[in-house]
Amino acid sequence: MGKLVRDKIPEFIRASGRTPHVSTLSPSAYREALIDKLREEAAELQAAQTGEALLEEAADVLEVLAAIAAEHGATLDTIGKVARIKREKRGGFAMRLWLDSVDPAPGEP
């Protein structure tokens, strides 16, 4: 069953009368677990059926992103700045464009 959980989850488990068995991950295992957690939360975001559920899952994704940023000496503000720069250079997703295919340039195979 092993998985990365939020810091207070063991307290909630104890409050329910059960006994959690936890360990502290090494830095490298933690980074790997964060990526696994991001995949898990992204799948839950995709499966969300209501606006409220979507916001809850998006918040979970954001929390994992914050932890990933912190592991690399950054913050969500840093990620936001990088995202703004990329948006300025490459655009965002507001136009909802779907790329079906690309024809080769003249002379390309």
C-alpha positions as CSV (number, residue, x, y, z in Angstrom):
1,M,0.0,0.0,0.0
2,G,3.0,2.3,0.4
3,K,2.5,5.8,-0.9
4,L,3.5,9.4,-0.1
5,V,0.9,11.1,2.1
6,R,0.3,14.5,3.5
7,D,2.0,15.2,6.9
8,K,-1.1,15.0,9.0
9,I,-2.5,11.8,7.6
10,P,-0.9,9.6,10.3
11,E,-2.7,11.8,12.9
12,F,-6.0,11.2,11.2
13,I,-5.4,7.5,11.1
14,R,-4.5,7.4,14.8
15,A,-7.7,9.5,15.6
16,S,-9.7,6.8,13.9
17,G,-8.3,4.1,16.3
18,R,-6.0,2.6,13.8
19,T,-2.2,2.4,13.8
20,P,-0.2,3.9,10.9
21,H,3.2,2.5,10.0
22,V,5.3,5.3,8.4
23,S,8.9,5.9,7.5
24,T,10.8,8.9,6.3
25,L,12.0,8.8,2.7
26,S,15.5,9.5,1.6
27,P,15.8,12.7,-0.6
28,S,16.1,10.6,-3.8
29,A,13.2,8.3,-2.8
30,Y,11.1,11.4,-1.9
31,R,11.7,13.1,-5.2
32,E,10.6,9.9,-7.0
33,A,7.6,9.6,-4.7
34,L,6.6,13.2,-5.5
35,I,6.5,12.4,-9.2
36,D,4.4,9.3,-8.6
37,K,2.1,11.5,-6.4
38,L,1.8,14.0,-9.2
39,R,0.7,11.3,-11.6
40,E,-1.8,10.0,-9.0
41,E,-3.2,13.5,-8.4
42,A,-3.3,14.3,-12.2
43,A,-5.3,11.1,-12.7
44,E,-7.7,12.1,-10.0
45,L,-8.0,15.6,-11.5
46,Q,-8.9,13.9,-14.9
47,A,-11.5,11.8,-13.2
48,A,-13.2,14.6,-11.3
49,Q,-16.9,14.7,-12.1
50,T,-17.9,18.1,-10.6
51,G,-16.5,21.6,-10.5
52,E,-15.9,21.3,-6.8
53,A,-14.1,17.9,-7.2
54,L,-12.0,19.4,-10.0
55,L,-10.9,22.3,-7.7
56,E,-10.1,19.9,-4.9
57,E,-7.9,17.8,-7.2
58,A,-6.3,20.9,-8.8
59,A,-5.4,22.0,-5.2
60,D,-3.8,18.6,-4.6
61,V,-1.8,18.9,-7.8
62,L,-0.7,22.4,-6.8
63,E,0.4,21.1,-3.4
64,V,2.6,18.4,-5.0
65,L,4.0,21.0,-7.4
66,A,4.9,23.2,-4.4
67,A,6.7,20.3,-2.8
68,I,8.6,19.5,-6.1
69,A,9.6,23.1,-6.4
70,A,10.8,23.2,-2.8
71,E,12.9,20.1,-3.4
72,H,14.7,22.1,-6.1
73,G,15.1,25.2,-4.1
74,A,12.2,27.1,-5.8
75,T,8.7,28.2,-4.9
76,L,5.4,28.3,-6.7
77,D,6.1,31.9,-7.4
78,T,9.2,30.8,-9.3
79,I,7.2,28.3,-11.3
80,G,4.7,31.1,-12.0
81,K,7.4,33.4,-13.3
82,V,8.8,30.7,-15.6
83,A,5.2,30.0,-16.8
84,R,4.6,33.7,-17.6
85,I,7.8,33.9,-19.6
86,K,6.9,30.7,-21.5
87,R,3.4,32.1,-22.1
88,E,4.8,35.3,-23.5
89,K,7.1,33.5,-25.8
90,R,5.0,30.5,-26.9
91,G,1.4,31.5,-25.9
92,G,-1.0,29.8,-23.5
93,F,-3.9,27.5,-24.2
94,A,-6.7,30.0,-24.3
95,M,-7.3,29.4,-28.1
96,R,-7.9,25.7,-27.4
97,L,-5.8,24.8,-30.5
98,W,-5.4,21.1,-31.4
99,L,-2.5,20.3,-33.8
100,D,-3.7,17.5,-36.1
101,S,-0.5,17.2,-38.2
102,V,2.4,19.1,-39.8
103,D,3.3,19.0,-43.5
104,P,7.0,18.9,-44.2
105,A,8.8,22.0,-45.4
106,P,9.6,22.1,-49.1
107,G,12.6,19.8,-49.7
108,E,12.1,17.8,-46.5
109,P,11.3,14.1,-46.8
